Every structure is written in structure tokens, then in C-alpha cells.
């Protein structure tokens, strides 16, 4: 089944869900560790979990698109880590633009510990997604 041309859909779906779950578990288990993590409600709010899992899949789509996947260096794990870092940079840029534009959601800047935590969480999400994703065989 190929919902997106050149993407192994079931592998992508599994990988992105495992990456998103890893973020949730890491944030919950290490909450408060060196003043990091514990940013999200985790399994205390299953509506949030569902939204996070959907986001984890949607935001991983660019990673597995053949045009991007083939251009990132290294094996899947490295591709995913690079993507996680790039995704975090994108999120920071969107936050800054939103803040400058007056968007209410971005009016309270995240403390540095939260920035470090989300960077680590995005690296874990990307790394696991990239590691577990199995692109389709080329003919």
C-alpha cells in the first residue's frame, strides 16, 4: 500500500508512532531530571496523547518523503536525528514569528530548560522514527 508515492506507509506509521511514544515516555519518566522534562501531561490526558500521536505522524511525513530521505546523510538513525534537530529549529522559528506577530500562544517564551528538553525530545522522536522506518525497496 502506497498512500504517498515512494513511502512505505505501514513502516512510516509504525516508526512515527513509536517515535512519538518515546517522546511521551521520556518526558514522563525523566520529569524533573536536572530541571528538564515533565513539560507535557502525558498519559494523564488521553486526548492530548491522541493529538500528540497524530502530530507525531503528520510532522514525520517530510522525513520519509523520498526527496528528503535520500538527501539526508547516513543510516536511518542519523537521518532521523538530523531531522529532529531541523524540526526543532523550525518550531523555534515558528514560535519567534508567532510571538512577533502577536499570536497569543507564543507570548510567554519557554525557559531555557524547556528549550533543551524539547530539543532532546525532538532528537529522540526523529532518531527513533528514522531508525525504525524501512523505505520501500528500489526496483
N, C-alpha and C positions, 0 to 999 in steps of 0.2 A: 504494500500500500504506500503510495507516494502522494501525500496531501500537498507537499511543497516539493517541486521538482528538484531532484538531486539530494533529498534529505531522507534518511532512514527514520520515518516518523515514529515508530514504536520505540526505537532506541533513543531518539531525541526526547520523547515523552518521559520514558523511564529515567534517563540521565538528568533531565531538568528537574524532575520531581525529587530525585534523591539529593541533588544539589540544594534545592530549596529546603528540604527537610533537614539537611546538615546544618544550614544556617539557623534554623529554629532550635535544634538540639544544642548546638554550640552556644548560642545566646542564652539559653536556659541553664545549661549545666555550668557555664563559667560566669554566670551573673555575679558581678562584684569583684571578679578576679583582677587584681591590680587596678581597681576602679573602672574596669572595662565591662562590656556586655550588659545583659539584662535590660536591653533597650525596648524589647517588644513583649507583648502579652503572652506569646507562645500558646501553649495548649489550654491556657485559662480562657481563651476566647476563640472558639472553633470557627466563628465567622471570619475572624482575622486570619486564621490558619488557611481557610479555603481561599481567601483573597490572595494571600502570600503564595500559595501553591500555583494559582493561576498566573500571578505576576512572574513567578519563577520560570514558568514555561514560556510565556509571551516574551519576556526580556531575553531569553536564551535563543530565540529564533535567529537573530543575526549571527550568532556564533556558529550555528550549524549550516548556514547557507553556504553552498559550495564556493561561491566567490570569496567569502571571508575565510572559511575553514582552510582552504588550500593556501591562502596567503599568510596565515599566521605560522610562525616557525615552530618546529619541534613536534613532539608527540602530543596526543590529546590533552594530557595533564598540563603541559606548558602552554598550549593554545588557550586552554580554559583559564589558567592563572593570568595570562596576559589580558584576556577578555575581561576577567573580573576587575583588574586594575583599570582598564579603559572604561568599563561600565561605571566604576566609582567616580572617575574623573568626570564622566558625562553627567552623573547625578549631581555632583558638586556644581558644575557649570549651570545646570538647570536651576538649582537652588539659588545661585547667585543672581541669575537673570530674573527669576521669580521674585526674589527679595527686592531687587532694584525696581522691578515693575509694580511693586506694592501688593503682590499676592499674599493673602493672609497666612497661608500655610507656611510661608518662608520668612515670616517676620521675626521669629525667635531663632537666632543662629544656634546650631548644635555646638556643644562644648567640644574641645579637642578630644577628650576621651571617647565621645560618641563618634567623632570622625574616624578615629583609629579603629574603634570597634566595627563600624560599618565597612571600612576598607578591608579589614580581616575577613569579615563575613562575606563580602563580595568576592574576595580571592578564593575562599573555601567553596562558595557556590559555583564560581566559574571553573575552578580546578576539578571539582567532582563531576560537574556536568561534562567538561571536556574529556576527563579520564574515562567516564562510562559511555560516552557517545561513540557509536560504531557507525561510521559513514558507510553508505552503500558501496559495494564493490564496483570498481570501474570496469567497463567492458573493453 
